């Protein structure tokens, strides 16, 4: 194996490891983040059993559960910004470098073997990055929409019961 071949293989391995690293970080952040946001929603649900948890801000009264949900939505938005505008962009950079290596060696054999193409094959299976952007928006958008619907439901339909525990 030539020195040039060794260097190309090392770069390719680094690119694939980087893709895996960013994918892992993104998945951990998304699962942990959304789980935490859903815990906020759960805490808001539990707080609804206490009728005396009303707050008044600027002559507007609302149940504290709305503030809990809103806090979860702020956290969700922060996670989305960190994910979409930072980690996801780094992943796209690593994927783009993978495409470059795949294309550069598409027709070349290294020691008689076609070595590259993994990034290209994965993209064929799942689609180019423009589709993944849509999936990210849907992933976060569904949780965000649920939170907004939850807030609207409380504002329009929550009526404290007289025999509440709070």
Secondary structure, DSSP 8 states (H G I E B T S, - for coil): --HHHHHHHHHHHHHHHHHHHHHHHHHHHHHHHHHHHHHHHHHHHHHTT-TT-EEEETTEEEEHHHHHHHHHHHHHHHHHHHIIIIIHHHHHHHHHHHHHHHHHTSS--BTTB----HHHHHHHHH--HHHHHHHHHHHHHHHHHHHHHHHHHHHHH----TT---
